[in-house]
Amino acid sequence: MQHKSSAPIATAPYTKTIHWQPRTKISVADLDAEPIGKLHGDHPLTRKLQHAFDAEGAHFASSIAAQFFLPLIPFIALGHCCTILDPLTLVTERELDIAKGQIVFRPFDAPVRYEYAILTPLHRPPSRLATRVKREWMQTLYEMLESIGAAPAHHPPLTDEDHAL
C-alpha cells in the first residue's frame, strides 16, 4: 500500500463566513462548537480531527456524518454545517459546482493530514496494466493536489510489519 497525504481544507456556507473573509487559513479555534459535517466515526480523518480539537480544548460539534464528502456539500451550502474536507473533494466541487458558489474554501491550519492509499496485492506482483494505471493516477493526483496548494507528500509502501499492526 502506498500513501499520499495532503493538507485538509475547511469549508463553510458563504453566509457564515464573514468572519473568515480576512483570514487565509482557518484554525480549530475558528470552528470551536460550530456544527461540522464529518466522515463516519471510524474514518481516520474523523479521528485525527477529534484529536486536534481535543488537544486545543475545542468542541468538535459533529452534526452530520457521511461516507464521502460530496454528499455533505448541499448541507454546507444550505448553512447546516461546515466541514474539513480532503483536497480532491475541493477539486471535484470546483468541476461540478454542486453548491453553485454558495460555499467558501480555506486551508485548515492544524497539524492534520488527509491520506489517500493505493491498495495492491501483498503476495503477487501487479500486472503491467495495474502498474501503468497506478503510476498515471499518482501523477494525476499530485498534479491536482499541487494545483490547489495542498502540499502533497509521498509515503513509502507499508512493510509486512506495518500490515501486522
C-alpha positions as CSV (number, residue, x, y, z in Angstrom):
1,M,0.0,0.0,0.0
2,Q,1.4,3.4,-0.9
3,H,0.2,6.5,0.8
4,K,-0.1,10.1,-0.2
5,S,-1.1,12.8,2.2
6,S,-2.2,16.4,1.8
7,A,-3.5,19.3,3.9
8,P,-7.2,19.3,4.6
9,I,-9.4,22.2,3.5
10,A,-12.0,23.9,5.7
11,T,-15.3,24.9,4.1
12,A,-18.4,26.8,5.2
13,P,-21.5,28.3,3.8
14,Y,-20.9,31.6,2.2
15,T,-23.3,33.4,4.5
16,K,-21.5,32.2,7.6
17,T,-18.0,33.1,6.5
18,I,-18.0,36.8,7.0
19,H,-15.6,36.3,10.0
20,W,-13.4,34.1,7.8
21,Q,-13.0,36.7,5.0
22,P,-9.8,38.4,6.2
23,R,-8.2,35.0,7.1
24,T,-6.2,33.0,4.7
25,K,-6.4,29.9,6.9
26,I,-8.9,28.5,9.4
27,S,-7.9,27.2,12.8
28,V,-9.5,24.7,15.2
29,A,-10.5,27.7,17.4
30,D,-12.4,29.2,14.4
31,L,-14.5,26.0,14.3
32,D,-15.0,25.5,18.1
33,A,-18.6,24.4,18.6
34,E,-19.6,25.1,15.0
35,P,-21.8,22.4,13.5
36,I,-19.4,20.2,11.5
37,G,-20.2,17.6,8.8
38,K,-17.8,14.7,9.0
39,L,-17.0,11.3,7.6
40,H,-18.2,8.3,9.6
41,G,-16.7,7.9,13.1
42,D,-14.2,5.2,12.2
43,H,-12.6,7.2,9.4
44,P,-9.0,8.1,10.1
45,L,-9.6,11.8,9.3
46,T,-12.5,12.0,11.7
47,R,-10.3,10.5,14.5
48,K,-7.5,12.9,13.6
49,L,-9.8,15.9,13.7
50,Q,-11.3,14.8,17.0
51,H,-7.8,14.6,18.5
52,A,-6.9,18.0,17.1
53,F,-10.0,19.6,18.6
54,D,-9.4,17.8,22.0
55,A,-5.7,18.9,22.0
56,E,-6.9,22.6,21.8
57,G,-9.8,22.2,24.2
58,A,-12.3,22.8,21.4
59,H,-15.6,21.2,20.9
60,F,-15.9,19.0,17.7
61,A,-19.7,19.5,17.2
62,S,-20.5,17.0,14.6
63,S,-24.0,17.4,13.2
64,I,-24.0,15.3,10.0
65,A,-22.0,12.2,9.1
66,A,-21.4,10.7,5.6
67,Q,-19.3,8.1,3.9
68,F,-17.9,10.6,1.5
69,F,-17.6,14.4,1.5
70,L,-19.6,15.2,-1.7
71,P,-22.9,14.4,-0.1
72,L,-22.1,17.0,2.6
73,I,-21.8,19.8,0.0
74,P,-25.5,20.6,-0.2
75,F,-25.8,20.7,3.6
76,I,-22.9,23.1,3.8
77,A,-24.4,25.3,1.0
78,L,-27.7,25.4,2.9
79,G,-26.0,26.6,6.1
80,H,-26.5,23.4,8.2
81,C,-22.8,22.8,8.8
82,C,-19.1,23.5,8.0
83,T,-16.7,20.7,7.2
84,I,-13.0,19.9,7.0
85,L,-12.6,18.0,3.7
86,D,-9.9,16.4,1.5
87,P,-8.4,18.4,-1.3
88,L,-9.8,16.1,-4.0
89,T,-13.3,17.0,-2.9
90,L,-12.4,20.6,-3.4
91,V,-11.1,19.9,-7.0
92,T,-14.3,17.9,-7.6
93,E,-16.6,20.6,-6.3
94,R,-14.9,23.2,-8.5
95,E,-15.5,21.0,-11.5
96,L,-19.1,20.0,-10.6
97,D,-20.2,23.2,-8.8
98,I,-22.8,21.4,-6.7
99,A,-23.0,24.3,-4.3
100,K,-23.4,26.9,-7.1
101,G,-20.8,29.2,-5.4
102,Q,-22.6,29.1,-2.0
103,I,-19.6,27.8,0.0
104,V,-16.2,29.2,0.8
105,F,-13.0,27.1,1.0
106,R,-10.0,28.0,3.1
107,P,-6.9,26.0,4.1
108,F,-7.2,24.3,7.5
109,D,-4.4,25.4,9.8
110,A,-3.9,22.4,12.1
111,P,-1.4,19.6,12.1
112,V,-3.7,17.1,10.4
113,R,-3.1,15.4,7.0
114,Y,-5.6,13.6,4.8
115,E,-4.3,10.4,3.4
116,Y,-5.0,8.6,0.1
117,A,-4.0,5.0,-0.3
118,I,-3.4,2.8,-3.3
119,L,-4.1,-0.8,-2.4
120,T,-2.1,-3.5,-4.1
121,P,-1.9,-7.3,-3.6
122,L,0.6,-8.3,-0.9
123,H,1.7,-11.7,-2.3
124,R,1.8,-11.2,-6.0
125,P,3.2,-8.6,-8.4
126,P,0.7,-6.2,-10.1
127,S,0.1,-6.6,-13.8
128,R,1.7,-4.2,-16.3
129,L,-1.7,-2.5,-16.8
130,A,-2.2,-2.1,-13.0
131,T,1.3,-0.7,-12.7
132,R,0.7,1.8,-15.5
133,V,-2.7,2.9,-14.1
134,K,-1.2,3.3,-10.6
135,R,1.7,5.4,-12.0
136,E,-0.6,7.6,-14.1
137,W,-3.1,8.0,-11.2
138,M,-0.3,9.0,-8.8
139,Q,0.9,11.6,-11.3
140,T,-2.6,13.0,-11.8
141,L,-3.2,13.0,-8.1
142,Y,0.0,15.0,-7.5
143,E,-0.9,17.5,-10.2
144,M,-4.4,18.0,-8.8
145,L,-3.2,18.4,-5.2
146,E,-0.4,20.8,-6.3
147,S,-2.8,22.9,-8.4
148,I,-4.7,23.9,-5.2
149,G,-1.6,24.2,-2.9
150,A,-2.4,21.1,-0.9
151,A,1.2,20.2,-0.3
152,P,1.1,16.5,-1.3
153,A,3.7,14.2,0.3
154,H,4.6,10.6,-0.6
155,H,4.9,7.9,2.0
156,P,6.7,4.7,1.3
157,P,4.8,1.4,0.9
158,L,3.9,-0.4,4.1
159,T,6.1,-3.3,5.1
160,D,5.0,-6.7,6.4
161,E,5.5,-5.4,9.9
162,D,3.1,-2.5,9.2
163,H,0.5,-4.9,7.9
164,A,0.8,-6.9,11.1
165,L,-0.1,-3.8,13.2
